[in-house]
Amino acid sequence: MSVLPAGIPAEAIRAAGEKSKPLPPGTNVSMFRPRDIYGVVRPRTVTEVRAIVRAFAEDEGGPRLQAVSTGRNWGLGSREPARDEVVTLELGALDAVRDLDVEGGWAVIEPGVTQLRLAELLTGTGRMLNVTASSGHTSVLGNMIDRGVGLRRQRTLDLAGLEVVLPDGELIRVGWWPHGERPGAVNPQGLGPSPLALFTQSDLGIITAGVVRLLPRPEAQRVLRLGFGRDRLPEAIDELRRWTAQGLVSGVLKVYDTVSTRSYGGHGDEYVTHLCVDGTERSVEALTRVIEEEAARSGLFTRVLRSDEQPPAPDDLVARAVERLYAGDPSRNETMLRSAVGQEAEQVDAKGGGWLFFLPLIPFTGSAVAHSQDLLAQVHAETGIQPGSTINALDPDVIDLVVSFRFPRTESDAARAHRALDRTYELFAEAGFHPYRLDSEHHHWVDRLDADPAARAFVRRLKQTLDPRQVIAPGRYA
Ligand SMILES: Cc1cc2nc3c(=O)[nH]c(=O)nc-3n(C[C@H](O)[C@H](O)[C@H](O)COP(=O)(O)OP(=O)(O)OC[C@H]3O[C@@H](n4cnc5c(N)ncnc54)[C@H](O)[C@@H]3O)c2cc1C
């Protein structure tokens, strides 16, 4: 007998296990332990989502719901939940772009809308999407809900409003939503305490739509690539920080170390900085000149290449993709993905090469970045696994350090890579460099890392109040 509660529309049921008999285990590119999943449900409308949630609310003691959008959270567990005994609620079939206002700078989209699709809709307009370096076939909302990072800024800054099905089936809209004929100006915080942030990295509701902000498209754009050696790392980072703080840089400045450059299919035997300059034709000209002069004066960089004069070589997949990404175009991401995991998006979890992420925030200072590199060298020395890292400057104070681990997909290699990841969590936590996203295997770190246990207890009280019957399974941040 199926474990799924009565009341779920039959057309939405993709797979159903039996009592005490989960579905055959799934695969994920990180080779984290697959959880016991008892069913997969794929609604096509918001009405169906509400019916499913209500059915689970009325059913006591069975598996709980876990939502994914496109489920491509590669490196962090893909579509695996944090706990056993769940039914996966796939929201990829809700894929409408409900509304798009180029002038106002927002779009109302559902979870199945991919970044490639929304970016294409904006081609030739005065707006662009803040896209990530992951596949074009990943969900815009899925990434935002997990607080991902795009080439322009953190994705949460693009989030204006969410439509949420609460654990009792009620539908609410939090944050900002266009008001009919006169949409008004975007105000994500609204009036009073803002519930918007409650539903990112959250198990308090199921997201069925969101309002996404669209960035003004610059009139002109150029990407500069600057190289420097490990011996100049602290000074070069401090110099790049100075340029960022003084407004010379647009979007997220990126620095790839050599391992990371190679992993994603780039060129270079040193650290490579990708720095976007945008604005009007004349401001881009002027800023380029200023940066070239500053770079020469500093004496820290081995070369400064301009995308207009020295375009990346055809086989420099990283530089070619990054240049387009700053312009809101993810169409070259699939080549980087193939280089990283050896497969197309559809096949990453089944057949891709092993891949793990560790994602800490660290201060934007030369000494902090140098320390992070020393810690990764220690992980390499202790475990034999060499992590790659990409420095993503989110603002003049904060770096999102993307640490990646590649490994052949065998049990013993996975065990070694997981040991390296565990060690990285430990070493970085000791150094005060805490992750801002967790993978499905390290959800318990939420208690180790939160500064104030009373604040965690408060969030758990909210969960108990909103979801006393645990309709939604506790997530990676519970
Ligand atoms: C080569 C490579 C490059 C990458 N580059 C980036 C990058 O630049 N930036 C970045 O941030 N990530 C990056 N990633 C990681 C990852 O692929 C992306 O973050 C991706 O967007 C996440 O998958 P998704 O969009 O399918 O979201 P999903 O997997 O669908 O969702 C992520 C999580 O959000 C929650 N969630 C999703 N939908 C809902 C919903 N409707 N209701 C409630 N909760 C929900 C769930 O907890 C879910 O596990 C990269 C990965 C690889 C392999």
PDBQT file of the ligand as one rigid body, heavy atoms in Angstrom, charges set to zero:
ROOT
HETATM    1  C1  LIG A 501      30.017  24.185 -12.073  1.00  0.00    +0.000 C 
HETATM    2  C2  LIG A 501      29.055  24.729 -11.069  1.00  0.00    +0.000 A 
HETATM    3  C3  LIG A 501      28.927  26.100 -10.929  1.00  0.00    +0.000 A 
HETATM    4  C4  LIG A 501      28.031  26.634  -9.984  1.00  0.00    +0.000 A 
HETATM    5  N1  LIG A 501      27.944  27.991  -9.864  1.00  0.00    +0.000 NA
HETATM    6  C5  LIG A 501      27.133  28.543  -8.924  1.00  0.00    +0.000 A 
HETATM    7  C6  LIG A 501      27.076  29.957  -8.751  1.00  0.00    +0.000 A 
HETATM    8  O1  LIG A 501      27.711  30.735  -9.480  1.00  0.00    +0.000 OA
HETATM    9  N2  LIG A 501      26.285  30.448  -7.767  1.00  0.00    +0.000 N 
HETATM   10  C7  LIG A 501      25.539  29.638  -6.962  1.00  0.00    +0.000 A 
HETATM   11  O2  LIG A 501      24.833  30.149  -6.075  1.00  0.00    +0.000 OA
HETATM   12  N3  LIG A 501      25.564  28.300  -7.108  1.00  0.00    +0.000 NA
HETATM   13  C8  LIG A 501      26.332  27.716  -8.060  1.00  0.00    +0.000 A 
HETATM   14  N4  LIG A 501      26.359  26.334  -8.222  1.00  0.00    +0.000 N 
HETATM   15  C9  LIG A 501      25.551  25.484  -7.307  1.00  0.00    +0.000 C 
HETATM   16  C10 LIG A 501      24.133  25.095  -7.824  1.00  0.00    +0.000 C 
HETATM   17  O3  LIG A 501      24.207  24.386  -9.040  1.00  0.00    +0.000 OA
HETATM   18  C11 LIG A 501      23.207  26.323  -7.977  1.00  0.00    +0.000 C 
HETATM   19  O4  LIG A 501      23.094  27.023  -6.763  1.00  0.00    +0.000 OA
HETATM   20  C12 LIG A 501      21.788  25.944  -8.450  1.00  0.00    +0.000 C 
HETATM   21  O5  LIG A 501      21.098  27.091  -8.862  1.00  0.00    +0.000 OA
HETATM   22  C13 LIG A 501      20.938  25.256  -7.362  1.00  0.00    +0.000 C 
HETATM   23  O6  LIG A 501      20.039  24.362  -7.965  1.00  0.00    +0.000 OA
HETATM   24  P1  LIG A 501      18.534  24.731  -8.339  1.00  0.00    +0.000 P 
HETATM   25  O7  LIG A 501      18.506  26.084  -8.939  1.00  0.00    +0.000 OA
HETATM   26  O8  LIG A 501      18.019  23.590  -9.134  1.00  0.00    +0.000 OA
HETATM   27  O9  LIG A 501      17.800  24.839  -6.922  1.00  0.00    +0.000 OA
HETATM   28  P2  LIG A 501      17.075  23.655  -6.127  1.00  0.00    +0.000 P 
HETATM   29  O10 LIG A 501      18.023  22.528  -5.970  1.00  0.00    +0.000 OA
HETATM   30  O11 LIG A 501      15.757  23.375  -6.722  1.00  0.00    +0.000 OA
HETATM   31  O12 LIG A 501      16.820  24.407  -4.744  1.00  0.00    +0.000 OA
HETATM   32  C14 LIG A 501      17.827  24.630  -3.800  1.00  0.00    +0.000 C 
HETATM   33  C15 LIG A 501      17.227  24.460  -2.396  1.00  0.00    +0.000 C 
HETATM   34  O13 LIG A 501      16.301  25.514  -2.138  1.00  0.00    +0.000 OA
HETATM   35  C16 LIG A 501      15.141  25.003  -1.476  1.00  0.00    +0.000 C 
HETATM   36  N5  LIG A 501      13.991  25.158  -2.385  1.00  0.00    +0.000 N 
HETATM   37  C17 LIG A 501      14.052  25.144  -3.746  1.00  0.00    +0.000 A 
HETATM   38  N6  LIG A 501      12.856  25.371  -4.270  1.00  0.00    +0.000 NA
HETATM   39  C18 LIG A 501      12.000  25.524  -3.231  1.00  0.00    +0.000 A 
HETATM   40  C19 LIG A 501      10.626  25.841  -3.163  1.00  0.00    +0.000 A 
HETATM   41  N7  LIG A 501       9.901  26.039  -4.260  1.00  0.00    +0.000 N 
HETATM   42  N8  LIG A 501      10.041  25.952  -1.939  1.00  0.00    +0.000 NA
HETATM   43  C20 LIG A 501      10.790  25.790  -0.819  1.00  0.00    +0.000 A 
HETATM   44  N9  LIG A 501      12.109  25.516  -0.830  1.00  0.00    +0.000 NA
HETATM   45  C21 LIG A 501      12.721  25.390  -2.024  1.00  0.00    +0.000 A 
HETATM   46  C22 LIG A 501      15.424  23.553  -1.154  1.00  0.00    +0.000 C 
HETATM   47  O14 LIG A 501      16.022  23.486   0.125  1.00  0.00    +0.000 OA
HETATM   48  C23 LIG A 501      16.432  23.172  -2.201  1.00  0.00    +0.000 C 
HETATM   49  O15 LIG A 501      17.268  22.119  -1.787  1.00  0.00    +0.000 OA
HETATM   50  C24 LIG A 501      27.251  25.765  -9.169  1.00  0.00    +0.000 A 
HETATM   51  C25 LIG A 501      27.375  24.370  -9.330  1.00  0.00    +0.000 A 
HETATM   52  C26 LIG A 501      28.286  23.863 -10.259  1.00  0.00    +0.000 A 
HETATM   53  C27 LIG A 501      28.422  22.380 -10.376  1.00  0.00    +0.000 C 
ENDROOT
TORSDOF 0
